[in-house]
Amino acid sequence: MTNERILWADDEIDLLKPHIIFLEQKGYHLTTVNNGRDAIDLVRENFFDIVFLDENMPGLSGLQVLQELKTIDPTLPVVMITKSEEEQIMEDAIGSKISDYLIKPVNPNQILLSLKKNLDEKRLVSEKTTSDYRQEFREISMRLGDRMDHNEWSDFYRKLVHWSMELQSTTDEGMNEIFRTQRLEANEQFSKFIKNNYVQWLKDQSKAPTMSHTLIKSKLAPVIKESGDSTVFLLVIDNLRFDQWKTIAPQLKEFFRVDSEEIFYSILPTATHYARNALFAGLMPSEIERVHPQLWKNEDDEGGKNMHEEELMAAQLKRLGFDFKWSYNKITQLHQGKKLSDQFSNLMTNKLNVIVYNFVDMLSHARTEMEVIKELADDEPAYRSLTASWFEHSPLLDILKKVAESNCKLVITTDHGTVRVTNPIKVVGDRNTNTNLRYKAGRNLNYNPKEVFEIRNPADAFLPKTNVSTSYIFAQNEDFFVYPNNYNHFVNFYQNTFQHGGISMEEVMIPFIVLQSK
């Protein structure tokens, strides 16, 4: 039985006695008044879960009462009930943030449905979501037992992202734990899939998915060719997971329609130094080092590792036969985003505008370094929520609105994703070993081979070889590398943070989205 308190204001309240009895039998507590002034006084002095409000009453009209009620309590759900079907009244009521709008005569089930929608929606959605996932749990588990190819893995990951986002609203902690266990199992199987196929993909591209170094040629180039004389914008949001894309997508649907939504595979390491350079160069890291030695920096070289993306992209565009005016813009600070937005008109003289936006990567690092961010994004739903909040208030959204107004094609993609790490793995390396927690590159690495994906010969994975004995190892699933000395300190500091560089669905399978202005 329910205990919600309802206030019903209607000048013909006596005629609604059957409705009132019906709701009381359902367990609701009703208070009734026959004018707006009494309704306002009661709301000021008492707590109600919801108000049913007649639009046409003597004295204060329903719309006037609505304004007063929202002033007293902006969060109070108000359902407007009226005989009128005038569009203007509907628009005024909706504009005043009513919770529902019913046309007289109303029957008891209409009232009950409105109550369920406004008071019980969260519980009902939670229960329905839990029920639906429970039914699909077995099918997902069976698919994990199949030998899936890269396309099937992409489809499977889409389904997991869907359930991850659906289940974030459920209050059933047991079901959330079941889903987490299933996702862990999926990542274990995906890591095996990558270990069994990755090197072969690089040797025979015909068997490989679209990857970082083939993305521009196979996916962006056709968009540019098909766009005719229109300007194309390529937005690379660093470190954007597929679920984060799905989180910000609703904010873009007002301005764009989605022409295509694809998943491609990041190269290893799933780190900016390697994956983003490969994306812009159209080459694997060892090929960049060979073809553009002046533009590549190895792990132990001084200076930034992504300082030459514009030159690498220029070389790739030339190699692809493109000869047009284009721009490259990297945004790492708020003022740079605002400046680019202010100077947007200058971009419209280019055929292609590349914008690299680093916020999500900075959020990931801040999630590690700053206690306040750790608290704000202590799990994946919160991490997605923080991304959506940033996007809603960012200069980037202002820029994209201008892209839409200019009737341009917009391509959104990324270089790699990120995964929340929980399980420390011990590794030993010399002082020249890199510091990334999800991959290690160096000589004399000491580790348990069963716990990692190892590349003993870097040439097999088209990775640079800085020393005759250089090897690479990659963390899998939710593992992260920790040195035995200061073990407890590093575990406490990095556990449950978001990291990248290794093998997981979240890091490897990432979005490539083509949007057209509405």
C-alpha atoms as one frame of an Amber mdcrd trajectory, in Angstrom:
protein
   0.000   0.000   0.000   1.152   3.519  -0.749   1.217   6.465   1.667   1.546
   9.386  -0.732  -0.331  12.577   0.162  -2.367  14.187  -2.628  -3.926  17.655
  -2.710  -6.784  18.003  -5.218  -8.099  21.493  -6.032 -11.266  21.683  -8.146
 -14.338  23.919  -7.840 -16.460  20.836  -8.672 -14.701  18.589  -6.183 -17.968
  17.062  -4.975 -18.533  15.562  -8.423 -15.156  13.783  -8.155 -16.124  11.723
  -5.098 -15.924   8.382  -7.002 -12.353   9.210  -8.091 -11.388  10.114  -4.540
 -12.832   6.892  -3.110 -11.001   4.907  -5.825  -7.649   6.468  -4.914  -8.219
   6.095  -1.182  -8.870   2.396  -1.743  -5.479   2.264  -3.470  -3.895   3.643
  -0.300  -3.426   7.318  -1.217  -4.229  10.060   1.330  -6.306  12.836  -0.245
  -6.990  16.408   0.853  -9.543  18.321  -1.236 -10.302  22.034  -1.717 -12.618
  23.871  -4.084 -10.540  26.972  -4.825  -6.987  28.016  -5.582  -6.412  30.234
  -2.536  -7.023  27.346  -0.127  -4.697  25.147  -2.190  -1.890  27.708  -1.880
  -2.394  28.043   1.876  -2.365  24.285   2.404   0.831  23.805   0.368   2.491
  26.593   2.337   1.646  24.904   5.647   1.753  21.175   4.815   3.696  18.595
   2.845   2.123  17.015  -0.249   3.662  14.566  -2.690   1.610  15.848  -5.629
  -1.154  18.340  -6.498  -4.053  17.865  -8.935  -5.107  21.311 -10.091  -8.202
  22.330 -12.061  -7.285  24.919 -14.679 -10.630  26.772 -14.691 -11.712  27.828
 -11.148 -13.430  31.005  -9.893 -11.050  33.550  -8.417  -7.468  32.524  -9.049
  -7.100  30.510 -12.255  -5.239  27.232 -12.323  -2.256  28.860 -14.078  -2.084
  31.583 -11.400  -2.208  28.975  -8.638   0.473  26.977 -10.447   2.823  29.965
 -10.404   2.295  30.410  -6.655   2.838  26.699  -5.927   6.089  26.650  -7.924
   7.280  29.681  -5.970   6.614  27.878  -2.675   8.129  24.549  -3.798   9.685
  24.349  -7.299  10.030  20.558  -6.997   6.362  19.869  -6.184   4.734  17.813
  -8.995   1.567  19.505 -10.281  -0.883  17.822 -12.656  -3.108  20.256 -14.536
  -6.683  19.098 -15.270  -8.856  21.108 -17.664 -11.895  21.004 -19.901 -10.143
  23.219 -22.411  -8.133  21.876 -25.323  -6.813  25.303 -26.260  -3.234  25.018
 -27.436  -2.200  28.248 -25.704  -3.336  26.974 -22.286  -1.451  23.718 -22.846
   1.708  25.592 -23.837   1.463  27.944 -20.839   1.012  25.020 -18.475   3.875
  23.017 -19.977   6.060  26.117 -19.981   5.354  26.453 -16.264   6.839  22.973
 -15.754   3.752  20.975 -14.945   4.255  17.253 -14.451   1.261  16.127 -16.493
  -1.743  17.523 -18.388  -5.143  15.771 -18.374  -8.316  16.665 -20.312 -11.716
  16.321 -18.609 -13.600  14.131 -18.227 -10.896  12.007 -16.625 -11.442   8.437
 -15.479  -9.881   6.939 -12.345  -7.308   4.925 -14.291  -6.011   8.081 -15.983
  -5.477   9.612 -12.551  -3.799   6.442 -11.285  -1.487   6.331 -14.318  -0.452
   9.941 -13.736   0.291   9.156 -10.081   2.354   6.114 -11.031   4.278   8.118
 -13.610   5.069  10.986 -11.269   5.478   9.252  -7.906   6.437   5.668  -8.691
   8.270   6.036 -12.000  11.756   5.552 -10.573  10.751   2.387  -8.705   8.767
   0.997 -11.638  11.548   1.706 -14.131  14.052   0.094 -11.780  11.922  -3.023
 -11.387  11.243  -3.290 -15.149  14.918  -2.768 -16.018  15.992  -5.397 -13.509
  13.410  -7.818 -14.864  14.464  -7.222 -18.484  18.162  -7.672 -17.694  17.430
 -10.846 -15.735  15.744 -12.260 -18.848  18.688 -11.289 -21.082  21.403 -12.389
 -18.637  21.385 -15.954 -19.938  21.631 -14.875 -23.591  24.600 -12.606 -22.800
  26.320 -15.426 -20.916  25.766 -17.820 -23.825  27.253 -15.356 -26.300  30.372
 -15.138 -24.166  30.834 -18.837 -24.807  30.788 -18.307 -28.587  33.815 -17.596
 -30.767  32.988 -14.027 -31.772  34.769 -12.036 -34.492  35.581  -8.333 -34.138
  32.191  -7.220 -35.506  30.333  -9.498 -33.117  32.423  -8.218 -30.223  31.470
  -4.646 -31.185  27.777  -5.553 -31.190  28.194  -7.392 -27.890  29.898  -4.375
 -26.310  27.075  -2.104 -27.477  24.652  -4.355 -25.608  26.759  -4.237 -22.441
  26.943  -0.440 -22.624  23.163  -0.336 -23.017  22.662  -2.414 -19.871  25.312
  -0.517 -17.953  23.422   2.718 -18.583  19.999   1.179 -17.974  20.997  -0.462
 -14.698  22.538   2.711 -13.279  19.007   3.822 -12.363  18.095   0.620 -10.565
  18.075   0.357  -6.797  18.733  -3.392  -6.906  22.353  -3.606  -5.732  22.336
  -7.376  -6.153  21.523  -7.040  -9.845  24.224  -4.399 -10.277  26.740  -6.806
  -8.757  25.609  -9.556 -11.132  26.110  -7.213 -14.080  29.549  -6.202 -12.835
  30.558  -9.872 -12.576  29.279 -10.499 -16.100  31.198  -7.521 -17.473  34.377
  -8.743 -15.783  33.913 -12.111 -17.436  33.343 -10.365 -20.769  36.579  -8.402
 -20.390  38.479 -11.585 -19.595  37.178 -13.172 -22.799  37.839  -9.990 -24.791
  41.444  -9.878 -23.554  41.924 -13.459 -24.777  40.382 -12.467 -28.113  42.819
  -9.570 -28.520  45.809 -11.702 -27.485  44.861 -14.346 -30.057  44.255 -11.952
 -32.947  46.036  -8.613 -32.522  49.395  -9.427 -34.137  47.682 -11.272 -36.995
  45.483  -8.233 -37.694  48.560  -6.071 -38.154  50.066  -8.594 -40.577  46.876
  -9.008 -42.625  44.645  -5.935 -42.677  41.952  -7.801 -44.635  41.112  -9.742
 -41.459  41.320  -6.739 -39.139  38.708  -4.276 -37.911  39.122  -0.596 -38.605
  41.939   0.494 -36.277  43.595   3.750 -35.223  46.039   3.846 -38.133  43.402
   3.017 -40.783  40.567   5.200 -39.453  41.216   8.379 -41.469  41.637   6.493
 -44.739  38.760   4.050 -44.354  36.189   6.161 -42.473  36.917   9.905 -42.618
  38.097  10.135 -46.230  34.746   8.880 -47.619  32.887  11.443 -45.477  35.073
  14.234 -46.887  34.519  13.059 -50.467  30.760  12.698 -50.021  30.373  16.157
 -48.439  30.916  17.990 -51.726  31.629  21.657 -51.097  30.522  21.545 -47.456
  32.952  21.976 -44.576  33.676  18.896 -42.445  34.608  19.067 -38.769  36.620
  16.252 -37.191  36.361  16.394 -33.401  38.755  14.124 -31.509  37.776  14.064
 -27.832  40.712  12.464 -26.084  39.902   9.417 -23.950  36.192   9.227 -24.877
  34.613   5.864 -24.120  31.628   4.586 -26.078  29.368   4.920 -23.020  30.508
   8.531 -22.576  29.534   9.215 -26.183  26.080   7.735 -25.470  25.863  10.031
 -22.433  26.483  13.262 -24.372  24.581  12.187 -27.509  21.149  13.369 -26.237
  22.496  16.916 -25.900  23.444  16.899 -29.601  20.194  15.471 -30.970  18.540
  18.890 -30.845  21.049  20.130 -33.428  22.221  17.041 -35.338  20.957  13.754
 -36.666  23.245  10.744 -36.405  24.141   9.440 -39.862  26.240   6.568 -38.540
  27.460   5.280 -35.190  30.350   2.837 -35.455  32.926   1.241 -33.192  36.569
   0.903 -34.197  39.554  -0.605 -32.396  42.380   1.354 -30.806  45.891   0.051
 -31.353  48.061  -1.008 -28.411  49.125   0.647 -26.232  45.737   2.338 -25.815
  47.534   5.554 -24.866  47.664   8.995 -26.460  51.348   8.775 -27.388  50.713
   5.751 -29.591  47.030   5.666 -30.544  46.525   9.336 -31.408  49.780   9.657
 -33.323  48.773   6.543 -35.277  45.348   8.044 -35.994  46.749  11.281 -37.395
  49.682   9.684 -39.213  47.772   6.772 -40.721  50.777   4.695 -39.690  51.711
   2.389 -36.842  54.211   3.777 -34.288  57.297   2.014 -35.668  56.308   3.222
 -39.155  56.032   6.796 -37.889  59.486   6.456 -36.353  60.868   5.207 -39.701
  59.014   7.582 -42.071  59.003  10.680 -39.838  61.941  10.224 -37.431  61.918
  13.929 -36.598  58.263  13.730 -35.489  58.409  10.673 -33.209  59.593  10.588
 -29.599  60.254   7.365 -27.731  59.332   6.657 -24.120  62.642   7.853 -22.688
  62.904  11.001 -24.888  62.391  14.400 -23.300  59.378  16.564 -24.165  55.752
  16.031 -25.150  54.913  12.939 -27.148  52.039  14.435 -29.175  53.526  17.691
 -30.386  53.446  16.894 -34.122  49.899  15.757 -34.846  49.314  18.558 -37.344
  52.393  17.607 -39.399  51.446  13.916 -39.290  47.901  14.686 -40.428  49.181
  16.931 -43.251  51.393  14.115 -44.512  48.512  11.629 -44.412  46.090  13.960
 -46.230  48.697  14.468 -48.950  49.252  10.716 -49.195  45.485  10.231 -49.593
  45.445  12.685 -52.498  43.646  15.524 -50.713  44.667  19.051 -51.622  42.472
  21.510 -49.766  42.663  24.159 -47.077  42.297  22.738 -43.573  43.021  23.634
 -39.956  44.236  21.883 -36.818  43.190  23.154 -33.373  44.131  21.628 -30.018
  42.125  22.674 -26.958  43.691  21.918 -23.583  42.422  24.906 -21.580  39.070
  26.651 -21.153  40.191  29.960 -22.681  41.359  28.162 -25.846  37.880  26.714
 -26.339  36.250  30.104 -25.876  38.707  31.695 -28.301  37.998  29.087 -30.978
  34.259  29.635 -30.518  34.690  33.389 -30.900  36.721  32.925 -34.086  34.442
  30.251 -35.541  33.704  32.163 -38.754  37.356  31.802 -39.782  36.953  28.014
 -39.818  34.267  28.123 -42.492  36.841  28.972 -45.166  38.373  25.490 -44.712
  37.272  22.199 -46.225  38.312  20.306 -43.061  38.703  21.498 -39.481  40.352
  19.176 -36.984  39.665  19.933 -33.312  41.417  17.948 -30.584  39.688  18.426
 -27.230  41.511  17.156 -24.172  38.955  17.545 -21.396  38.007  13.897 -20.825
  41.665  12.918 -20.590  42.210  15.693 -18.035  39.149  14.454 -16.139  40.641
  10.966 -16.057  43.933  12.263 -14.649  42.138  14.542 -12.202  40.134  11.522
 -11.095  43.471  10.041 -10.023  45.101  13.131  -8.544  42.298  15.102  -6.873
  40.290  13.843  -3.930  37.270  16.012  -4.792  37.061  14.514  -8.299  37.473
  11.039  -6.848  34.390  11.684  -4.744  32.419  13.195  -7.630  33.256  10.302
  -9.977  33.682   7.328  -7.691  32.082   4.856 -10.119  31.227   4.593 -13.800
  27.720   6.145 -13.695  29.166   9.118 -11.808  32.050   9.328 -14.300  29.551
   9.463 -17.165  27.467  12.051 -15.318  30.492  14.279 -14.793  31.308  14.048
 -18.500  27.748  15.048 -19.423  27.789  17.976 -16.993  31.094  19.237 -18.387
  29.862  18.916 -21.973  26.628  20.781 -21.271  28.507  23.829 -19.959  31.617
  23.687 -22.146  32.748  25.983 -24.959  32.817  22.805 -27.057  29.016  22.613
 -27.084  28.901  26.263 -28.194  31.271  25.418 -31.050  29.161  22.424 -32.096
  25.980  24.510 -32.103  27.717  26.829 -34.584  28.731  23.800 -36.660  25.053
  22.807 -36.786  23.943  26.334 -37.702  26.456  26.295 -40.563  24.988  23.051
 -41.949  28.262  21.134 -41.748  29.147  17.484 -41.329  30.499  16.653 -37.894
  32.609  13.597 -37.119  33.223  12.753 -33.455  35.829  10.202 -32.482  38.657
   9.551 -30.028  42.042   7.884 -29.708  41.323   5.389 -26.908  39.073   4.793
 -23.923  39.734   4.210 -20.255  38.923   1.550 -17.676  38.399   1.604 -13.913
  41.207  -0.465 -12.425  40.759  -2.594  -9.319  43.354  -5.388  -9.320  47.088
  -4.699  -8.714  49.647  -6.806 -10.615  53.291  -6.818  -9.546  55.938  -5.960
 -12.133  59.623  -5.088 -11.845  61.506  -2.875 -14.302  64.634  -0.748 -14.400
  64.597   3.022 -13.922  64.057   3.650 -17.660  60.737   1.781 -17.669  57.752
   4.034 -18.423  55.329   5.006 -15.650  51.984   4.087 -17.276  49.935   1.741
 -15.087  48.367  -0.258 -17.941  51.415  -0.981 -20.113  55.152  -1.191 -19.626
  57.879  -0.791 -22.237  61.486  -1.513 -21.336  64.195  -4.094 -20.907  64.613
  -6.614 -18.126  60.911  -6.532 -17.221  60.023  -9.100 -14.571  56.405 -10.265
 -14.409  54.105 -13.270 -14.423  53.455 -14.062 -18.122  50.034 -15.501 -17.277
  48.887 -12.116 -15.981  49.771  -9.986 -19.027  49.761  -9.792 -22.816  53.434
  -9.746 -23.717  55.059  -8.574 -26.944  58.622  -9.838 -26.738  59.469  -8.649
 -30.243  58.107  -5.091 -30.674  58.321  -5.398 -34.456  55.469  -7.928 -34.328
  53.160  -5.173 -33.080  54.818  -2.371 -35.109  56.129  -0.763 -31.934  59.442
   1.109 -31.581  62.396  -0.781 -30.176  64.639   1.532 -28.192  66.934  -1.253
 -27.019  67.907  -4.666 -28.307  66.046  -6.275 -25.391  63.003  -3.955 -25.305
  59.668  -5.683 -24.759  56.112  -4.531 -24.071  53.535  -5.888 -21.646  49.879
  -4.906 -21.376  47.530  -5.141 -18.413  44.195  -6.839 -19.030  40.653  -6.493
 -17.680  40.789  -4.234 -14.579  44.440  -4.947 -13.677  47.083  -2.290 -13.111
  50.843  -2.575 -12.699  52.441  -1.853  -9.347  56.092  -2.057  -8.299  56.758
  -4.261  -5.259  58.485  -1.425  -3.408  55.862   1.023  -2.085  53.258  -1.570
  -3.076  50.616  -0.568  -0.529  51.008   3.136  -1.235  50.474   2.698  -4.978
  47.568   0.308  -4.498  45.779   2.740  -2.170  46.459   5.675  -4.489  45.502
   4.143  -7.840  42.916   1.489  -7.046  39.466   2.399  -8.455  40.910   5.122
 -10.688  40.391   5.327 -14.451  43.467   4.374 -16.484  44.341   3.570 -20.094
  47.076   1.856 -22.073  46.034  -1.770 -21.742  43.412  -4.211 -23.004  39.738
  -3.899 -22.103  36.550  -3.376 -24.049  36.340   0.147 -22.629  39.849   1.119
 -23.833  39.934  -0.658 -27.193  36.414  -0.416 -28.660  35.756   3.265 -29.217
  33.290   5.463 -31.147  33.360   6.906 -34.659  30.235   9.017 -35.141  29.091
  10.918 -38.240  26.474  13.627 -37.675  24.658  15.966 -40.026  23.132  19.303
 -39.085  19.345  19.182 -38.822
